[in-house]
């Protein structure tokens, strides 16, 4: 399967996603204990980050938008299913 990175997408309100956490060697990983439901539609950009699993896709969010979730990292993870 081929993915197009840096492509702008819009995800609808009600989408569940994971915030990032700092993990092994300072890399960011999906925080499965921090599931968030998006209150409003959000514009995101697909990035090529991996998490050691094929379960999630990574997306970059504008810093001003991620602040509402109290996350210092502007990358979110959405379940591919």
N, C-alpha and C positions, 0 to 999 in steps of 0.2 A: 504494500500500500504506500502510495506517495502522498506526502503532506506538503501543503504550500505554506511556508512560514512567512511571517510579516504581512499576512493577509488580514485586513480589517474585517471583523465580523460583529454582529449584534446578537447578544443573548437576551432572551425575554425575561421579564419579571417572573419570579417563582423558580428560577433555575437554582439548583443546589450546587455548591462548589466548596472546595477546601482552600483555606488560607495556607500560606507557606510557613514552615518552621526551619530553623537551622539544625542541620544534622551532621553526619560524618564529614570531617575535614572542612567544616564551614560551608558546605553546600546546602542549598535550600531544597526541601522536600515537601510533599503534601502532608499537611497535619490532619490525619484522619480523626483526631479528637476535636477538630475545630471546623465543623460543617456549618456553612452559612447559606441562607436562602436569600436570593437577590430580591430586594424590595421593588426595584425599578429596572427597566430595560438598560443595558449597559453595552457600550462599544468597547471591544477588546481586540488585541492583536495576538495571533498565534506565534509562539516562540519555540525554539528547538531544545528546550530544557527537557531532561529526562529524569526519572525518579527511581530507576531500578525496577520498574514495573510497567507493563503496557496497559495498565488499568486507567491511567489519567493522561489527559492532554494539558499542556501548560499554555497559559495566556497572560500577556502583559496588560495591565490596567493602568490608566492615568493615575499618577500619584495622588491627585486631588480627590479622585473617586474612591481609592482604597482606604483613605483616612477614615471614612465612616465605619470601617470594620476594625479600627485600631490595629492595623497591621503595618509593620515597618517595611514590608516587602511588597512590591507591586506586581507580583506574579501569583495567579490563582490556578487551581487545578480542577478540571471538570472531568467527571467520569465519562469514559468513551462510550458506555452502553446507552 
